[in-house]
Amino acid sequence: MNFNKHLIIAVDFDGTIVEDAYPNIGKPMLFAFETLKKLQEHGHRLILWTYRSGIKLDEAVQFCKDNNITFYAVNKSYPEETLSDLTSRKIHADVFIDDRNIGGFLGWGEIYQLLTNSKPPLPEKKKGFFNFFK
């Protein structure tokens, strides 16, 4: 697969973007939002592909927006897609990131390296009293 082209990346929510605490929202996985943001900056389209629906889905989408991630589409291949009994629930994506993969979830640092052939983004250091003098 040519990872230098712009990819459509389907990303699961529970156990992937956040720790699995369904029906609640778990804590963000280490580097999840930093990695997703960098992937978007590289021009990749992110689709939220999750078991959640209704209010629980709305909560997940809002949680991601609160963490500066807005998805190209949610539980569909493109924003305008209308789902019906004649529409496949399988979406079109180049890559699927999910904690249910064979071998389990790799971790966001390793995923970023695989997709970009570069080192993962590091979170910004928070300004604190002891960091003031550095």
C-alpha positions in Angstrom: 0.0 0.0 0.0 1.3 3.4 -0.9 1.1 5.4 2.4 2.3 8.6 0.7 -1.1 9.1 -0.9 -4.0 10.5 0.9 -5.8 7.6 2.6 -9.3 7.0 3.9 -8.9 5.8 7.4 -11.7 4.2 9.4 -11.2 4.5 13.1 -13.1 2.7 15.9 -13.9 4.6 19.1 -14.2 2.4 22.2 -10.9 0.6 22.9 -9.1 2.5 20.1 -9.5 6.3 20.5 -10.5 5.9 24.1 -10.2 3.2 26.7 -13.1 0.8 26.4 -15.7 1.9 29.0 -18.8 1.5 26.9 -21.5 2.7 27.3 -19.5 5.5 29.0 -16.6 7.3 27.4 -13.2 6.1 28.6 -10.0 8.1 28.9 -8.3 9.0 25.7 -5.7 6.4 24.6 -2.1 7.6 24.7 -1.3 9.8 21.6 -4.8 9.1 20.0 -5.9 12.7 19.4 -2.3 13.9 18.6 -2.0 11.1 16.0 -5.4 11.7 14.5 -4.8 15.4 14.2 -1.4 14.8 12.4 -3.0 12.3 10.0 -5.6 14.9 9.1 -2.9 17.5 8.6 -1.2 15.1 6.2 -4.5 15.1 4.2 -5.9 11.8 5.2 -9.7 11.5 5.6 -10.8 10.0 8.9 -14.1 8.2 9.3 -15.4 7.3 12.7 -16.5 3.6 12.4 -18.1 2.5 15.7 -20.7 0.2 17.1 -22.3 3.3 18.9 -25.5 4.8 17.7 -28.1 7.4 18.7 -27.2 9.5 21.8 -24.1 7.4 22.6 -22.8 8.0 19.1 -23.5 11.8 19.4 -21.6 11.8 22.7 -18.6 10.1 21.0 -18.6 12.5 18.1 -18.8 15.5 20.5 -16.0 14.1 22.6 -13.8 14.0 19.5 -14.8 17.5 18.5 -14.0 18.7 22.0 -10.5 17.2 21.4 -10.2 18.9 18.0 -11.1 16.0 15.8 -13.9 16.3 13.3 -14.5 13.3 11.1 -15.0 13.3 7.3 -17.9 10.9 7.9 -19.5 8.9 10.8 -20.5 5.3 10.3 -20.7 5.7 6.5 -18.3 6.0 3.6 -19.0 9.7 2.8 -21.1 12.4 4.6 -24.0 12.4 2.0 -24.5 8.6 2.0 -28.0 7.6 3.0 -28.2 4.2 4.6 -31.0 1.8 3.8 -31.6 -2.0 3.5 -30.1 -1.7 0.1 -26.8 -0.1 1.4 -24.0 -2.2 2.7 -23.0 -1.5 6.3 -19.4 -2.1 5.2 -17.7 1.2 4.5 -15.1 2.0 1.9 -11.7 2.7 3.5 -8.1 2.1 2.7 -7.2 1.3 6.4 -9.2 0.2 9.4 -7.9 1.0 12.9 -9.6 -1.1 15.5 -8.7 -2.8 18.8 -10.4 -6.0 17.5 -7.7 -6.5 14.9 -5.9 -9.8 14.9 -3.0 -9.3 17.3 -4.9 -6.4 19.1 -4.4 -2.7 19.0 -0.9 -1.7 18.1 -0.8 1.7 19.8 -1.1 5.1 18.2 2.7 5.7 18.0 3.2 2.5 16.0 0.2 3.3 13.8 1.5 6.7 13.0 4.9 5.3 12.1 3.3 2.7 9.8 1.1 5.3 8.0 3.7 8.1 7.6 7.1 6.3 7.8 8.1 8.9 10.4 8.2 9.2 14.2 5.0 9.8 16.1 4.0 13.3 17.2 4.8 14.2 20.8 2.2 16.0 22.9 3.0 19.6 23.7 4.6 20.1 27.1 2.4 21.9 29.5 3.7 25.1 31.0 4.3 24.6 34.7 6.4 26.2 37.3 9.3 23.8 36.9 9.2 24.0 33.0 9.2 27.8 33.1 13.0 27.9 33.5 13.7 25.3 30.7 
